[in-house]
């Protein structure tokens, strides 16, 4: 019979490692200093503000834990399954580094107290505490703790009950000592709160005291029932920690001399009822906190490695409990680097920044899940505002602590996020962002449907009937150029299926995976239909909805159509739908030339010119057409009006803030055919814009023949018919 993996409950697996970390090095070695420097109200403000972040984060974690099955990796697992691997992975790595450095914090705290004892100094032959002595002893202690963790997680966790009892006895010793052994408070000048240190500096040193609740969450893979154990153990540890810190701060303020609080980190040894109990508590708390980090930290980076974000060697597990020994060695290396810093205050400030970043995003993950995810159904229900408050509080504190460090940490996060994104890692279960984008889109569409569009904010929303990349790639290129970086394209590839009994056989619908187009704002759909013309008319009439209705149809000019009369009827139907129409008569030899020159032929008495100028604005925003030169050409049949026409055209361009050359061509005397004038004047143009007239019922064939004759041998032409949305513009008419 195979051996079963050892699992733990809410008390052993969550509350105990969490409370041992909370009631740790900061409580014993820095809470008195914080009280002396900040005063009573300043200390209470620091404790409460820190717990605002820990409580909101603890509640957010608890809610997520009752919705998702949390596996190994704890907080990293929560974030990666909610925010996706790129963001979850970058924050997970940040959290791991913070956990590794917190181990350094606890070990340095233990070493600082250990070396302050007179008999210890005599035993090892030193006088006073130096940075080098802290580094040497701290390194030896770290090696010992890693060996314990290497042997067994079970042994490490069971030892924590003994340490918890030692901490409880040490606190009793401190409280009793405050009443019977506290030194007489001498009459002296009281130092004003924050005289030598700012609120932010003191807060940064204190904040690691409230980060301990993550020690239990990090053990999620070793819990019997994470859904129940994490909320119970986490919230209980936070509540007990808050009560203990507030009580001790009040007692320190009223019963201990301020100068002693400020100048002696180990003042508790002078007031403890039984100093030996206090020492046992300090050593137990600091060492157990370090041990909690040594147990939790490797499991975070192991989970990250198992998602293929970091080298897989860190994800390898050993034994029935999948012990992360490779990750443990890596954690040891980072913790040793922290110990070599040798200054508890500096390490505490660094740890605070890492944890604040992680906690901010934990609260964001909950808020996004609560707001957007239809699959988020936790049994532990809390308000979305808890996550929002926790998110903004975390980053507000980061900003106040050190704005340079905050932006530095966010820059590192961004770089790691970019690195992970390039690896194109995705989860099969998905993440919350699809729901977020859908919710945002819903809000925006609602706003768009209520707002009115004017010429100033009009942008093309194109229905493109391209036939596909391989059939008419120039149409796709032209459509993308027309929207530039602003509009939208719905690219329909219609496939003729004459055997179908209905226009659109539903079972034949298929959405492409963007193998034709990989551009932002372009959406492609393959659609079978039993009649191409009917398909175009039906889609043009019904596609879209309020707020994002298509306003422009782009397609090829039917020069070689087998049924010119049906093509003309389709064009008339699109005109009746009051859509902008752009038909490209593409010259396969000249193509788009050098993308340098565009000629616009303007009759001067329609709204087509308004639409053309609006399209040109977006065309210029595309890469290939960014250096294009525009010419407005107007055929003048009354030579005396040439100056007036030129002036009016310039005024129209100025009104639309367009830069273009205006050329008025007198044709009163010669009366040359328009086709001949266009061919002569635009022989060097890469693209020609011409307005399309309306087609009269019964004259569809004549319309196509006349247009084909007019546009013959002119190069690539964009034929434009504007909707009634655009005002008519009269120039010299």
Secondary structure, 3 states (H helix, E strand, C coil): CCCCCCCECHHHHHHHHHHHHHCCHHHHHCHHHHHHHHHHHHHHHHHHHHHHHHHHHHHHHHHHHCCCCCCCCCHHHHHHHHHCHHHHHHHHHHHHHHHHHHHHHHHHHHHHHHHHCHHHHHHHCCCCCCHHHHHHHHHHHHHHHHHHHHHCHHHHHHHHHHHHHHHHHHHHHHHHHHHHCCCCCCCCCCCCCCCCCCHHHHHHHHHHHHCCCHHHHCCHHHECCHHHHHHHHHHHHHHHHHHHHHHHHHHHHHHCCHHHHHHCCCCHHHHCCCHHHHHHHHHHHHHHHHHHHHHHHHHHHHHHHHCCCCCHHHHCCECCCCECHHHHHHHHHHHHHHHHHCCHHHHHHHHHHHHHHHHHHHHHHHHHHHHHCCCCCCCCCCCHHHHHHHHHHHHHHHHHHCHHHHHHHHHHHHHHHHHHHHCCCCCCCCCCHHHHHHHHHHHHHHHHHHCCCCCCCCCCEEEEECCCCCCCHHHHHHHHHHHCCCCEEEEEEEEECCCCCCCCCHHHCEECCCCCCCCCCEEEEEEEECCHHHHHHHHHHHCCCCCCCCCEEEEECCCCCCCHHHHHHHHHHHHHCCCEEEEEECCCCCCCCCCCEEEEECCCEECHHHHHHHHHHHHCCCCCCCCCEEEEEEEECCHHHHHHHHHHHHHHHHHCCCCCEEEEEECCCCCCCHHHHHHHHCCCCCEEEEECCCCCCCCHHHHHHHHHHHHCCCCCEEEEECCCCCCCEECCC
